Amino acid sequence: LQGARVWIPDCVEVWRVAEITRGYKEGDAILHLCLENGSALAYPIEFQLPSLCNPDCLSGADDLVALSYLHEPAVLHS
């Protein structure tokens, strides 16, 4: 998962993109992320891992069927 981009909830922007900066093992309590502005974030994992981002080539896709990952942040972003 290291290097993968994920969507995390945000109180202002609703969803933000972040990159995983350290490997994750099942049972870890936090996920180490880097936000788009370069700041580090220790994201607590409560119930499930955050949703993965679609590849950049699918950003803003007109047809949602084309998305690799179909979830709320991907639909709103498109």
SULFEN-V192228 format. One record per backbone hydrogen bond with DSSP energy under -1.0 kcal/mol. NH is the residue of the N-H (numbers start at 0). CO is the residue of the C=O. If there is no record, write none. Layout:
NH,CO / NH,CO
This chain:
2,19 / 3,0 / 5,17 / 6,50 / 7,15 / 9,13 / 13,9 / 14,12 / 15,7 / 17,5 / 18,33 / 19,3 / 20,31 / 27,24 / 30,42 / 32,40 / 33,18 / 34,38 / 37,34 / 40,32 / 42,30 / 44,28 / 52,4 / 57,54 / 58,55 / 60,57 / 65,62 / 66,63 / 74,70 / 75,71 / 76,72 / 77,73
